[in-house]
Amino acid sequence: MWTKLKVAGAVQSFDEELEHFKRWLPPPLSPLLKNFQSWLARYRQASTVSERIKIEQMALQQFLQLQLKTPEQPFFSEFFRRIENIYNISLDTRNTALQGELIDPMLEEKLLDELITWLQSCRHGANREYSTWLLRLLAAWRLDRNS
């Protein structure tokens, strides 16, 4: 997978990035990708914000409990723990905004930047392939979100 990441070129859409790299992920990561794609489909089919929030919460709980049979399990556990933290802060901020209080409109971007910084710090160790792949996915997700 590392070779494919090094020559991947510009970041594509989120769906294209997922599709492009899924065939090079090691078999132990298949449950992660299958679960993610299943939750993503449910999320996209949801018609209300409350349905989407419920789906996000259930998916996050499943990912936090997912046991991969790979040495990278601690890396992925930490990644999802960080996602959970960002998600909870974001949810609290949305609730604060709904109550009419002022919020930092750039808070989510700052939190994502912190996650990206952590992933970048992992790019030179044992998890370089996965951190680079997740960085590409986050960049693609941001690109889709901002377009």
C-alpha positions in Angstrom: 0.0 0.0 0.0 2.9 2.4 0.7 4.0 2.4 -2.9 0.4 3.2 -4.0 0.2 6.1 -1.5 3.5 7.5 -2.7 2.4 7.7 -6.3 -1.3 8.4 -5.7 -1.3 12.0 -7.0 -3.8 14.6 -6.0 -6.5 13.9 -3.5 -9.8 12.9 -5.2 -13.3 12.8 -3.7 -13.8 10.9 -0.5 -15.6 8.0 -2.3 -12.9 7.8 -4.9 -10.2 7.7 -2.3 -12.0 4.9 -0.4 -12.5 2.9 -3.6 -9.0 3.5 -4.9 -7.1 2.2 -1.8 -9.5 -0.5 -0.5 -7.9 -3.2 -2.6 -4.5 -2.6 -1.1 -5.6 -2.7 2.5 -4.5 -5.8 4.4 -7.2 -8.4 5.0 -7.3 -7.7 8.8 -8.6 -4.2 8.0 -11.5 -5.4 5.9 -14.0 -5.4 8.8 -13.1 -1.7 9.4 -13.7 -0.7 5.8 -16.9 -2.8 5.4 -18.3 -1.4 8.6 -17.4 2.1 7.6 -19.0 1.8 4.2 -22.2 0.3 5.8 -22.4 3.2 8.2 -21.7 5.7 5.5 -24.6 4.3 3.4 -27.0 4.5 6.4 -25.8 8.1 7.1 -26.4 9.2 3.5 -29.9 7.6 3.5 -31.0 9.3 6.7 -33.4 12.1 6.1 -33.2 14.1 9.3 -30.5 15.6 11.5 -31.6 13.5 14.5 -31.3 10.3 12.4 -27.8 11.3 11.3 -26.7 12.1 14.9 -28.0 8.7 16.1 -26.2 6.9 13.2 -23.0 8.8 14.0 -23.1 7.8 17.6 -23.8 4.2 16.9 -21.1 4.0 14.3 -18.6 5.6 16.6 -19.4 3.2 19.4 -18.9 0.3 17.0 -15.6 1.6 15.8 -14.4 2.1 19.3 -15.1 -1.5 20.2 -13.9 -3.0 16.9 -11.0 -5.4 17.5 -8.8 -5.7 14.4 -6.4 -8.7 14.3 -3.5 -6.5 13.4 -0.5 -5.0 15.2 -1.9 -1.6 14.3 -4.9 -2.0 16.6 -3.5 0.6 19.2 -3.1 3.1 16.4 -6.7 2.7 15.1 -8.0 2.7 18.7 -6.3 6.0 19.4 -7.5 7.4 16.1 -11.2 6.5 16.9 -10.7 7.8 20.5 -9.6 11.2 19.0 -12.5 11.1 16.6 -14.9 10.5 19.6 -13.4 13.5 21.4 -13.8 15.8 18.4 -17.4 14.5 17.8 -18.4 15.1 21.5 -17.0 18.6 21.5 -18.7 19.3 18.1 -22.0 18.0 19.4 -21.8 20.1 22.6 -20.9 23.1 20.5 -24.0 22.6 18.2 -26.2 22.3 21.3 -24.7 25.5 22.7 -25.4 27.3 19.4 -29.0 26.0 19.4 -29.5 27.6 22.8 -28.5 30.9 21.3 -25.0 31.3 22.7 -22.1 32.4 20.6 -19.7 29.7 19.5 -16.4 29.6 17.7 -17.4 29.0 14.0 -13.9 27.6 13.3 -13.8 25.2 16.3 -14.4 22.0 14.2 -11.7 23.1 11.7 -9.3 23.6 14.6 -10.1 20.2 16.1 -9.7 18.5 12.7 -6.3 20.4 12.4 -5.3 18.8 15.7 -6.2 15.4 14.4 -4.3 16.0 11.2 -1.2 17.1 13.2 -1.4 13.9 15.2 -1.7 11.8 12.1 1.2 13.7 10.5 3.3 12.9 13.6 2.6 9.2 13.0 3.7 9.3 9.3 7.3 8.5 10.2 6.8 5.5 12.4 5.3 2.0 12.2 1.9 3.3 11.2 3.1 5.5 8.3 0.9 3.8 5.7 -2.3 4.0 7.7 -1.6 7.6 8.9 -0.9 8.7 5.3 -4.1 6.9 4.1 -6.2 8.5 6.8 -4.7 11.9 6.0 -5.7 11.5 2.4 -9.3 10.5 3.5 -9.5 13.5 5.8 -8.3 15.8 3.0 -10.8 14.3 0.6 -13.6 14.6 3.2 -12.7 18.2 3.8 -12.6 18.8 0.1 -16.1 17.3 -0.4 -17.5 19.1 2.7 -16.3 22.5 1.5 -17.5 22.2 -2.1 
